Amino acid sequence: MRGGMKVLWFADVQLPAVTGDPPTGGGWVESLRRALEDLAPDIELGIAAPGSVTHAPFSSGNATYFHIAEREVEGRAAGLVDRWRHSALPDGALASCVAIAKSFAPEVIHVHGAEHYFGLVAPLADAPCVISLQGIATVLERYQFSGLRWSEALREVPSQSFLRGYGPIHRYWSMRSRAILERHIMGACDHFMGRTQWDADVLRVLRPGAQYHEVGELLGTAFYETSWSGPPANDDVLFCTAGASPLKGVECLLEALILRRRAGEKAVRLRLAGPVVDGALARKIAALLAAPELRGSVDVLGRCSPDVIAAELACASAFALPSHMDNSPNSLCEAMLVGTPCIAAFVGGVPSLVRDGVDGLLYHDSDPFALAGKVERLLGDHDLARRLGAEARATARRRHDPQRIVASLVATYREIRGGAPERGDDTCTAEVEELQT
């Protein structure tokens, strides 16, 4: 490619060059960095992220790494007050972001996620900014209790966990704070990247007149290298990475499997990956797991590395995504790339990823009866499963092709660089200071 360019990324996860460990979350950021290093070596990256590893700026490969300093809250009482504040902007973080931008002096700033405070740097920096749309907090806020009845959430109020600032109600308040911050960030930026019709439509409402750039997403290397083979003969294995976030719908999946067993269908083994949080939803999931229909048929795996997830996908009968709301869930994209037959809820951006009956099966969100029927249809028709899996893999290989994604990303950077830079002013600075309080 002709002509170099300096691009500064702000991300919410520290990469392996900083941590020294393989990525466990946000692996797509590292995959994108590697692809740029291989396919666009004239792009000089700066990568800024908060995290547990404090470090001075250093260079490795095609990137210079910066640590976003967030002032630590010291003391039990101060920690309690901080949790009850539900602030989406840690003390000192924005000043650190601005200092990093001035130090690196990029030609383009790329913020990964409008829901993170990093986007506040856009009107304060001397370079144009583009924001990747990931989970849009303004919408996700409405679905924070999707996996719970209100009575189940309100039972948390007199608990020690609630008083200490934990549980579903506090998570809702935190998401609400992020949504307020997100709308401020989106109002101050002109360029956004996205991957689905859903995020394009939401952007039209939240930021009318903004430029939308369609740029795909790279996935972890393990998912390009792994192919679906299915479980041993006569075994039915369902894999899901939903964990226990109220948004992810694992309770609906468990209810669907209970309904299948009550209808006299053969038991399916569920392999459930992802972190399990404390609180009302965890208790609800525990109660469902204790049901006679599921006893001994669910393996709770906890947090898994990308290599382990790829291996699980390769030997599963099907992958299930029971989310109550999602944009372009990496877990679904990864399963499709491996070629695992997929069942997913028709929510958010999922219909942009899966064509019902062509490369997966879709069902209406929060309907365990429909989900149970889709599971039975897929497990009972091996020819359908093979056809859907093969089509899903072909679709995903086109969608997540590294060369195509890097070309569109670099073209977007060049287009944005050609426009007038966004510069800060005293009014915006005052608004940011108000948000911090």
LOFI-944989 format. One line per field, with one value per residue: residue number from 1; y, z, x of N, C-alpha, C in turn. Coordinates in steps of 0.1 Angstrom, whole numbers. Layout:
% LOFI-944989
pos = (NUM ...)
n.y = (Y ...)
n.z = (Z ...)
n.x = (X ...)
ca.y = (Y ...)
ca.z = (Z ...)
ca.x = (X ...)
c.y = (Y ...)
c.z = (Z ...)
c.x = (X ...)
***
This chain:
% LOFI-944989
pos = (1 2 3 4 5 6 7 8 9 10 11 12 13 14 15 16 17 18 19 20 21 22 23 24 25 26 27 28 29 30 31 32 33 34 35 36 37 38 39 40 41 42 43 44 45 46 47 48 49 50 51 52 53 54 55 56 57 58 59 60 61 62 63 64 65 66 67 68 69 70 71 72 73 74 75 76 77 78 79 80 81 82 83 84 85 86 87 88 89 90 91 92 93 94 95 96 97 98 99 100 101 102 103 104 105 106 107 108 109 110 111 112 113 114 115 116 117 118 119 120 121 122 123 124 125 126 127 128 129 130 131 132 133 134 135 136 137 138 139 140 141 142 143 144 145 146 147 148 149 150 151 152 153 154 155 156 157 158 159 160 161 162 163 164 165 166 167 168 169 170 171 172 173 174 175 176 177 178 179 180 181 182 183 184 185 186 187 188 189 190 191 192 193 194 195 196 197 198 199 200 201 202 203 204 205 206 207 208 209 210 211 212 213 214 215 216 217 218 219 220 221 222 223 224 225 226 227 228 229 230 231 232 233 234 235 236 237 238 239 240 241 242 243 244 245 246 247 248 249 250 251 252 253 254 255 256 257 258 259 260 261 262 263 264 265 266 267 268 269 270 271 272 273 274 275 276 277 278 279 280 281 282 283 284 285 286 287 288 289 290 291 292 293 294 295 296 297 298 299 300 301 302 303 304 305 306 307 308 309 310 311 312 313 314 315 316 317 318 319 320 321 322 323 324 325 326 327 328 329 330 331 332 333 334 335 336 337 338 339 340 341 342 343 344 345 346 347 348 349 350 351 352 353 354 355 356 357 358 359 360 361 362 363 364 365 366 367 368 369 370 371 372 373 374 375 376 377 378 379 380 381 382 383 384 385 386 387 388 389 390 391 392 393 394 395 396 397 398 399 400 401 402 403 404 405 406 407 408 409 410 411 412 413 414 415 416 417 418 419 420 421 422 423 424 425 426 427 428 429 430 431 432 433 434 435 436 437)
n.y = (-12 23 50 58 56 69 54 55 33 29 6 -18 -39 -54 -63 -94 -86 -69 -83 -107 -131 -154 -142 -141 -128 -104 -112 -107 -82 -84 -102 -85 -66 -82 -89 -64 -59 -79 -75 -48 -32 -6 8 24 16 28 16 18 10 2 -17 -44 -46 -24 -2 15 33 13 -3 -28 -50 -39 -19 6 5 17 25 31 51 46 60 42 30 33 15 0 14 35 20 10 33 41 19 24 48 42 51 57 67 64 80 102 89 100 122 108 95 117 127 105 106 130 125 104 114 108 103 94 85 56 43 15 6 24 24 27 49 59 72 98 113 121 148 162 158 163 150 133 111 77 55 22 3 -17 -35 -17 4 20 7 -18 -13 -15 -42 -54 -68 -90 -118 -123 -122 -93 -96 -114 -100 -79 -91 -90 -66 -64 -78 -86 -85 -66 -43 -40 -31 -48 -71 -76 -52 -32 -36 -29 -1 7 1 19 43 41 41 68 82 71 82 109 107 97 118 136 127 120 98 63 28 -3 -35 -47 -46 -38 -23 -2 9 17 37 56 67 75 91 111 118 111 94 62 34 4 -22 -53 -79 -94 -127 -149 -168 -196 -203 -201 -221 -245 -271 -283 -314 -329 -347 -379 -409 -412 -395 -366 -333 -301 -269 -239 -206 -188 -182 -165 -139 -117 -108 -128 -151 -177 -190 -194 -212 -234 -239 -246 -271 -286 -287 -303 -328 -333 -337 -362 -365 -376 -371 -343 -335 -307 -284 -258 -228 -199 -172 -174 -153 -140 -138 -131 -142 -163 -179 -186 -201 -221 -234 -243 -261 -280 -293 -324 -332 -323 -332 -342 -338 -315 -297 -274 -252 -229 -200 -201 -206 -193 -215 -237 -233 -234 -261 -273 -265 -279 -305 -305 -312 -290 -254 -231 -199 -181 -154 -124 -99 -87 -76 -81 -109 -124 -151 -165 -159 -171 -198 -203 -199 -221 -240 -252 -263 -239 -225 -197 -167 -145 -115 -81 -76 -102 -113 -103 -119 -146 -165 -177 -211 -214 -209 -214 -217 -197 -184 -170 -146 -153 -174 -204 -227 -226 -226 -251 -267 -260 -270 -298 -302 -298 -316 -339 -342 -351 -346 -320 -306 -310 -296 -270 -263 -265 -244 -223 -221 -214 -189 -175 -175 -159 -135 -129 -127 -120 -104 -89 -75 -60 -44 -29 -16 0 16 30 44 60 76 89 103 121 141 170 175 168 191 200 221 247 244 217 205 214 201 174 175 178 154 137 142)
n.z = (0 -6 9 42 74 106 131 159 183 206 230 250 262 271 251 240 237 258 281 280 278 260 243 260 260 237 216 189 185 187 165 144 146 140 113 101 104 87 62 58 62 62 79 109 142 172 203 228 261 291 321 341 339 344 326 309 278 250 221 198 171 148 164 189 224 248 282 297 323 351 380 410 433 467 497 517 522 503 480 482 480 454 438 442 429 402 380 347 338 348 373 362 338 313 310 308 283 265 268 258 231 223 226 208 184 162 128 124 147 162 179 197 202 211 236 255 275 261 237 244 238 212 204 216 206 180 157 132 141 143 153 163 162 187 212 218 242 248 238 249 276 280 281 303 324 312 315 339 362 375 402 410 406 424 449 455 468 497 503 513 492 474 490 491 466 444 420 399 398 403 381 361 367 362 335 325 331 314 290 289 288 264 245 246 236 210 199 194 174 140 123 119 123 113 113 108 97 118 136 119 115 142 146 128 142 167 160 137 104 106 92 80 80 65 78 82 107 121 133 160 154 158 150 122 116 124 118 116 129 142 169 185 171 175 197 212 214 226 223 240 247 265 292 323 320 322 297 279 278 288 306 291 273 289 299 275 270 291 285 261 272 288 269 261 245 236 258 256 257 273 268 285 283 297 320 352 370 403 422 415 390 388 408 398 375 388 400 378 367 385 380 375 348 337 352 355 329 320 315 331 321 326 322 290 269 235 219 233 230 202 198 212 196 173 179 186 183 176 178 201 203 226 230 244 234 209 189 167 175 186 193 178 152 153 156 132 114 120 111 125 129 135 159 166 183 170 170 173 155 146 124 102 101 100 78 79 78 57 63 90 119 130 158 177 201 236 236 248 239 210 207 217 198 175 182 184 157 143 156 149 121 103 77 72 92 84 59 67 83 65 47 65 71 47 42 65 60 38 49 70 58 59 41 27 48 59 37 34 59 59 37 48 69 53 39 61 71 51 55 73 104 137 163 197 220 244 254 250 266 291 293 294 319 335 331 344 371)
n.x = (8 4 20 23 6 -4 -22 -43 -55 -81 -89 -107 -93 -63 -36 -18 10 13 3 16 3 -19 -48 -79 -103 -117 -102 -104 -94 -66 -63 -70 -49 -27 -34 -32 -5 5 -7 -10 15 24 9 11 6 -9 -17 -40 -50 -68 -61 -48 -21 3 23 51 51 58 73 64 66 42 32 28 25 3 -6 -37 -43 -61 -73 -69 -92 -90 -93 -120 -144 -143 -143 -169 -185 -177 -187 -215 -217 -217 -203 -194 -170 -139 -119 -95 -91 -98 -81 -57 -62 -63 -37 -22 -31 -20 7 13 4 -15 -28 -54 -79 -91 -117 -127 -157 -185 -196 -177 -157 -136 -142 -147 -125 -126 -136 -116 -92 -66 -70 -91 -118 -130 -155 -160 -190 -202 -215 -243 -249 -271 -293 -290 -294 -321 -326 -316 -328 -338 -335 -347 -376 -393 -398 -379 -356 -360 -359 -333 -328 -328 -305 -271 -253 -265 -264 -237 -231 -234 -249 -280 -295 -277 -260 -277 -280 -254 -251 -269 -256 -235 -249 -258 -234 -225 -243 -236 -210 -214 -228 -208 -192 -184 -180 -186 -181 -196 -213 -237 -272 -288 -271 -266 -291 -298 -279 -287 -308 -297 -276 -282 -273 -246 -217 -217 -197 -192 -175 -160 -153 -125 -118 -106 -76 -78 -104 -105 -89 -101 -124 -157 -166 -185 -202 -194 -210 -245 -245 -258 -249 -250 -236 -229 -221 -231 -230 -239 -250 -277 -286 -280 -296 -294 -311 -335 -326 -321 -347 -359 -346 -356 -383 -382 -374 -396 -414 -408 -385 -352 -325 -302 -268 -256 -231 -219 -203 -186 -185 -200 -221 -227 -258 -293 -299 -280 -289 -313 -306 -292 -313 -328 -309 -309 -333 -351 -352 -329 -308 -275 -269 -258 -229 -210 -187 -173 -152 -135 -107 -100 -90 -100 -127 -130 -124 -145 -166 -161 -167 -194 -229 -245 -246 -259 -273 -289 -295 -310 -307 -284 -257 -235 -227 -197 -194 -214 -205 -180 -188 -201 -180 -164 -181 -201 -234 -260 -282 -301 -313 -337 -327 -316 -287 -284 -300 -287 -265 -273 -292 -323 -329 -311 -283 -284 -306 -333 -351 -379 -370 -369 -387 -391 -404 -404 -376 -370 -382 -367 -342 -348 -355 -331 -313 -326 -324 -299 -289 -299 -285 -258 -259 -266 -244 -223 -230 -230 -203 -191 -204 -194 -166 -164 -174 -156 -131 -97 -81 -101 -113 -92 -85 -109 -109 -85 -91 -112 -99 -83 -102 -114 -92 -88 -107 -118 -101 -115 -117 -112 -131 -138 -164 -171 -152 -161 -185 -177 -163 -185 -199 -181 -187)
ca.y = (0 35 61 53 64 66 52 52 26 28 -6 -21 -51 -54 -74 -103 -80 -63 -92 -119 -143 -155 -135 -148 -120 -94 -118 -101 -70 -89 -107 -74 -61 -91 -88 -52 -61 -88 -70 -33 -29 8 14 24 16 30 8 22 2 1 -30 -47 -45 -10 -2 26 31 5 -7 -42 -52 -27 -11 12 2 27 21 42 52 49 61 32 34 27 14 -6 24 42 11 9 45 40 10 30 59 36 60 51 74 64 92 104 81 108 129 99 93 129 127 95 110 141 119 96 123 100 109 89 78 45 39 2 6 36 23 30 63 64 81 112 119 125 162 169 155 170 140 128 99 68 46 9 0 -31 -35 -3 4 27 -3 -29 -9 -19 -56 -58 -78 -100 -132 -123 -115 -82 -101 -121 -89 -71 -99 -87 -54 -65 -87 -80 -83 -54 -32 -38 -26 -59 -77 -72 -38 -23 -38 -20 13 9 1 32 54 39 46 83 86 67 92 121 104 95 131 144 120 120 86 51 15 -13 -48 -53 -36 -33 -11 10 15 24 49 67 74 81 101 114 125 105 86 48 27 -11 -29 -66 -82 -106 -136 -156 -177 -210 -206 -202 -234 -256 -275 -291 -329 -334 -356 -394 -414 -414 -385 -352 -324 -287 -261 -226 -197 -177 -178 -162 -126 -117 -105 -139 -160 -191 -196 -198 -225 -245 -242 -254 -285 -292 -289 -314 -340 -335 -342 -375 -366 -380 -361 -338 -330 -292 -279 -244 -221 -186 -169 -174 -143 -142 -131 -137 -151 -175 -188 -192 -211 -233 -241 -250 -272 -291 -300 -338 -334 -319 -337 -350 -337 -302 -295 -260 -252 -216 -192 -209 -199 -195 -228 -247 -230 -240 -276 -276 -263 -289 -318 -304 -314 -277 -243 -223 -185 -177 -140 -115 -88 -88 -69 -92 -117 -131 -165 -170 -158 -182 -211 -204 -201 -235 -248 -259 -259 -229 -220 -183 -159 -134 -103 -72 -78 -116 -116 -99 -129 -159 -166 -188 -222 -214 -212 -216 -216 -186 -185 -157 -144 -156 -184 -217 -237 -225 -230 -266 -272 -259 -280 -311 -303 -299 -329 -351 -343 -349 -339 -306 -301 -309 -285 -256 -261 -262 -231 -213 -219 -207 -175 -168 -174 -147 -123 -127 -128 -110 -94 -80 -66 -50 -34 -19 -8 9 25 39 53 70 85 98 112 132 151 180 170 173 197 203 235 248 239 202 202 216 190 162 176 176 140 130 143)
ca.z = (0 -8 19 56 82 120 136 173 187 220 232 265 266 269 241 244 238 271 292 279 277 249 245 265 256 228 207 175 184 184 152 135 147 132 99 96 104 76 50 56 70 63 90 122 152 186 209 242 268 305 325 353 337 343 318 301 264 243 207 194 158 141 173 202 233 259 293 301 337 359 394 418 445 478 509 515 522 491 470 482 474 440 432 442 420 389 370 335 335 359 376 356 326 301 309 303 269 258 268 249 218 220 225 196 173 151 118 126 160 161 192 196 211 216 250 264 277 252 227 248 233 198 201 223 199 168 146 131 149 139 164 159 170 192 219 219 256 249 235 259 289 280 282 314 333 303 320 353 365 384 416 412 408 436 461 458 475 511 504 515 479 469 498 488 452 434 416 387 398 402 368 353 369 356 320 323 331 301 279 289 283 250 237 245 227 196 194 191 164 127 116 127 116 118 105 106 95 131 141 110 118 155 144 122 153 178 154 124 95 107 82 84 72 68 79 88 119 121 145 164 144 160 143 108 114 129 110 123 126 149 180 182 166 185 208 209 222 223 229 242 254 270 306 331 319 319 283 271 276 291 313 281 267 299 299 263 271 300 277 253 280 292 257 258 236 241 265 249 267 271 273 288 286 300 334 359 380 415 423 413 378 391 416 389 367 396 402 365 365 395 376 372 334 333 361 350 314 317 319 332 318 330 311 282 259 222 215 239 224 189 200 216 185 163 182 191 173 172 187 204 208 230 235 243 225 205 176 159 186 181 195 167 140 154 153 117 107 122 103 134 127 146 162 172 185 160 178 170 143 142 111 92 101 97 70 85 69 47 70 104 122 139 165 183 214 248 234 249 231 197 207 219 185 166 187 179 142 139 160 142 107 101 64 74 100 75 49 73 88 53 42 75 70 34 45 74 54 30 58 79 51 64 31 24 59 60 26 37 70 55 28 57 75 43 37 72 72 40 59 83 118 147 173 209 224 258 257 251 278 303 293 299 333 342 331 354 384)
ca.x = (0 12 18 21 -4 -4 -36 -43 -66 -85 -97 -110 -86 -48 -32 -7 23 14 1 24 -6 -28 -61 -90 -114 -113 -92 -105 -85 -53 -64 -69 -36 -18 -37 -27 9 9 -13 -9 27 27 0 18 -5 -7 -28 -41 -60 -66 -59 -41 -7 8 35 54 49 68 70 66 60 37 24 33 14 1 -15 -46 -42 -73 -70 -74 -100 -83 -101 -132 -155 -142 -148 -184 -190 -175 -197 -228 -218 -219 -197 -188 -158 -130 -112 -82 -89 -99 -68 -47 -64 -59 -22 -17 -33 -10 21 14 1 -20 -36 -67 -81 -101 -122 -134 -169 -191 -201 -166 -154 -125 -148 -147 -113 -128 -136 -105 -79 -63 -72 -104 -120 -140 -159 -167 -202 -201 -227 -248 -254 -284 -303 -288 -300 -335 -327 -308 -335 -345 -335 -353 -388 -390 -399 -366 -346 -363 -355 -319 -326 -324 -293 -258 -247 -270 -259 -222 -230 -234 -262 -286 -300 -265 -256 -286 -276 -241 -253 -276 -246 -227 -257 -258 -221 -224 -250 -227 -199 -219 -232 -196 -183 -191 -177 -188 -180 -205 -213 -251 -283 -293 -263 -268 -304 -297 -270 -295 -316 -289 -266 -286 -263 -233 -213 -216 -187 -193 -162 -162 -146 -117 -119 -94 -70 -83 -117 -102 -81 -109 -135 -167 -167 -196 -199 -194 -223 -256 -244 -263 -242 -253 -226 -234 -211 -239 -227 -251 -254 -292 -288 -276 -307 -292 -323 -344 -321 -323 -361 -362 -342 -365 -395 -379 -374 -410 -421 -403 -374 -339 -317 -291 -258 -253 -218 -221 -191 -188 -185 -213 -221 -235 -270 -306 -299 -272 -298 -324 -299 -289 -326 -331 -299 -313 -345 -349 -350 -315 -298 -264 -268 -252 -215 -207 -173 -167 -145 -127 -98 -104 -86 -109 -140 -129 -124 -159 -175 -158 -173 -208 -240 -250 -243 -271 -272 -302 -294 -322 -303 -270 -254 -228 -220 -185 -196 -221 -196 -170 -194 -204 -167 -160 -190 -210 -248 -263 -296 -299 -325 -339 -326 -305 -280 -283 -305 -277 -255 -278 -304 -331 -330 -300 -270 -287 -321 -337 -364 -382 -364 -376 -397 -384 -410 -398 -362 -370 -386 -355 -332 -353 -355 -317 -307 -332 -322 -285 -286 -301 -274 -246 -261 -266 -231 -214 -233 -225 -188 -189 -208 -185 -153 -165 -176 -145 -119 -88 -77 -112 -115 -81 -87 -120 -105 -76 -98 -120 -90 -78 -113 -115 -80 -90 -117 -113 -100 -124 -109 -119 -133 -140 -177 -170 -144 -169 -195 -170 -161 -198 -201 -173 -193)
c.y = (12 45 56 62 59 66 48 45 28 15 -9 -34 -50 -66 -82 -96 -73 -73 -104 -132 -143 -148 -144 -141 -109 -99 -112 -89 -74 -95 -96 -67 -69 -90 -75 -53 -69 -81 -55 -28 -14 15 12 26 21 23 12 15 3 -14 -32 -46 -30 -10 12 23 23 0 -22 -45 -39 -18 -6 11 12 21 33 41 55 49 50 37 26 26 8 4 32 33 10 21 45 31 16 42 54 45 52 57 74 77 92 97 90 117 121 96 104 130 117 100 121 135 112 104 115 109 105 82 68 40 26 2 20 36 25 45 68 74 95 120 125 140 170 167 163 161 136 114 90 58 34 7 -15 -33 -21 -2 10 17 -14 -26 -14 -34 -62 -68 -89 -114 -134 -117 -104 -87 -107 -110 -81 -78 -96 -75 -55 -73 -79 -77 -69 -42 -29 -33 -36 -63 -71 -57 -29 -24 -29 -6 16 10 14 43 53 44 61 88 83 77 105 118 103 109 140 138 119 107 73 39 6 -25 -53 -42 -30 -21 1 17 23 37 60 74 81 92 104 122 120 96 72 41 12 -17 -42 -68 -95 -114 -142 -166 -192 -213 -206 -216 -246 -259 -284 -305 -335 -343 -371 -398 -416 -404 -372 -343 -310 -279 -246 -218 -186 -173 -174 -147 -126 -114 -118 -150 -174 -198 -201 -211 -237 -249 -250 -268 -293 -296 -301 -327 -343 -341 -356 -377 -371 -369 -356 -333 -315 -289 -264 -237 -206 -184 -169 -163 -146 -135 -138 -146 -164 -184 -194 -203 -223 -241 -249 -262 -283 -298 -314 -340 -331 -325 -346 -347 -323 -301 -280 -258 -239 -209 -201 -201 -202 -209 -239 -245 -236 -255 -280 -275 -274 -302 -317 -307 -300 -267 -235 -209 -180 -162 -133 -103 -90 -80 -79 -100 -126 -146 -171 -170 -169 -196 -213 -206 -215 -244 -256 -254 -250 -227 -207 -176 -148 -121 -94 -74 -92 -119 -112 -110 -142 -157 -179 -199 -223 -217 -212 -215 -205 -189 -172 -157 -147 -166 -198 -228 -238 -230 -245 -272 -271 -269 -294 -313 -305 -312 -341 -352 -340 -343 -324 -299 -299 -297 -272 -253 -258 -248 -220 -210 -211 -192 -168 -166 -161 -134 -120 -129 -117 -100 -84 -70 -56 -40 -24 -10 3 20 35 48 64 81 94 108 124 143 160 173 176 178 201 218 235 243 224 198 203 205 177 163 174 161 132 131 137)
c.z = (0 3 33 63 97 125 151 177 202 222 247 270 262 260 246 245 252 282 292 278 265 252 250 261 247 219 193 174 180 169 141 135 138 117 93 95 91 63 47 65 71 73 103 133 165 193 224 249 283 308 337 352 334 336 312 287 258 230 205 181 152 150 184 212 245 270 297 316 343 373 402 430 457 491 507 514 508 479 470 476 459 432 431 433 405 378 359 331 347 361 369 342 313 299 304 288 261 257 259 234 214 218 212 183 161 140 118 140 158 175 190 206 215 230 260 264 268 242 231 243 220 196 208 216 186 156 144 137 143 151 159 168 174 199 222 232 257 246 246 272 290 283 294 324 324 308 334 353 375 398 419 414 421 449 464 467 489 513 507 502 473 477 495 473 441 430 404 387 396 387 358 354 362 340 317 322 318 289 278 283 268 241 235 235 212 190 190 180 151 119 125 118 122 109 102 103 107 136 132 113 131 154 138 132 163 172 140 116 96 95 87 75 75 67 87 100 117 134 149 154 145 152 128 106 118 121 118 119 132 160 176 178 178 197 203 219 217 230 229 250 262 284 313 330 316 305 275 270 280 298 303 275 276 300 287 264 281 293 268 260 285 281 253 249 244 247 256 260 263 276 273 292 290 315 340 370 392 414 418 401 381 399 407 380 375 398 389 363 374 391 372 357 329 341 354 335 310 323 319 332 323 319 304 272 245 216 220 232 210 189 203 204 175 166 188 179 167 182 189 209 213 235 234 235 222 192 167 168 180 182 183 154 141 151 138 110 109 113 112 131 139 147 170 173 175 167 172 156 138 128 99 91 96 89 74 74 58 53 85 106 132 146 172 197 225 247 236 242 216 197 209 205 175 169 182 164 138 143 153 128 104 88 65 82 92 65 55 78 76 48 51 73 58 36 54 68 45 39 66 71 54 53 28 35 61 49 29 49 66 46 37 64 65 40 48 74 62 44 69 97 127 159 185 211 239 262 259 263 291 304 298 314 341 342 342 369 385)
c.x = (9 9 15 11 -3 -18 -35 -56 -68 -93 -98 -102 -71 -44 -20 7 24 13 11 16 -14 -41 -71 -103 -109 -102 -92 -97 -71 -52 -63 -56 -26 -21 -31 -11 13 5 -12 3 30 18 8 7 0 -19 -29 -52 -57 -64 -50 -26 -3 21 38 52 61 63 73 59 55 30 32 22 15 -9 -24 -47 -56 -70 -76 -82 -94 -92 -115 -144 -155 -147 -163 -190 -189 -185 -211 -229 -221 -214 -191 -175 -149 -122 -98 -81 -89 -86 -57 -49 -60 -43 -16 -19 -23 4 23 12 -4 -27 -51 -68 -93 -105 -130 -145 -173 -195 -189 -162 -143 -130 -148 -135 -115 -128 -125 -92 -78 -63 -86 -106 -131 -143 -166 -178 -201 -215 -232 -255 -268 -295 -302 -294 -314 -337 -320 -315 -342 -346 -342 -367 -384 -390 -385 -355 -347 -359 -341 -317 -322 -311 -281 -251 -252 -264 -244 -220 -229 -248 -268 -290 -288 -259 -264 -282 -263 -242 -260 -266 -238 -235 -257 -245 -220 -231 -243 -216 -203 -223 -220 -187 -191 -189 -179 -186 -190 -205 -227 -261 -288 -284 -264 -281 -304 -289 -279 -304 -308 -280 -270 -275 -249 -230 -211 -207 -189 -180 -164 -152 -138 -119 -106 -89 -75 -95 -115 -96 -89 -121 -144 -167 -179 -192 -198 -209 -232 -255 -250 -257 -245 -242 -232 -223 -218 -235 -240 -254 -269 -295 -287 -286 -304 -303 -333 -339 -324 -338 -365 -358 -351 -378 -393 -380 -388 -419 -417 -392 -361 -331 -305 -281 -255 -240 -219 -208 -195 -188 -199 -213 -230 -249 -282 -305 -291 -281 -308 -318 -296 -302 -330 -321 -303 -326 -342 -346 -336 -304 -288 -262 -262 -238 -212 -192 -166 -160 -135 -118 -104 -101 -96 -123 -141 -130 -138 -168 -173 -165 -187 -217 -245 -246 -256 -267 -286 -303 -308 -319 -288 -269 -248 -220 -209 -187 -204 -212 -186 -176 -197 -191 -162 -169 -200 -225 -253 -278 -294 -312 -325 -339 -315 -300 -279 -289 -296 -266 -260 -291 -311 -333 -320 -287 -272 -302 -323 -350 -366 -376 -374 -387 -390 -391 -405 -384 -361 -373 -374 -344 -336 -352 -340 -311 -313 -330 -307 -281 -288 -289 -261 -247 -260 -251 -221 -217 -229 -210 -185 -192 -198 -171 -153 -165 -164 -131 -109 -84 -88 -114 -104 -82 -98 -117 -96 -82 -106 -111 -86 -89 -115 -104 -82 -99 -110 -112 -110 -115 -118 -122 -137 -154 -177 -163 -153 -180 -189 -168 -174 -202 -193 -179 -207)
***
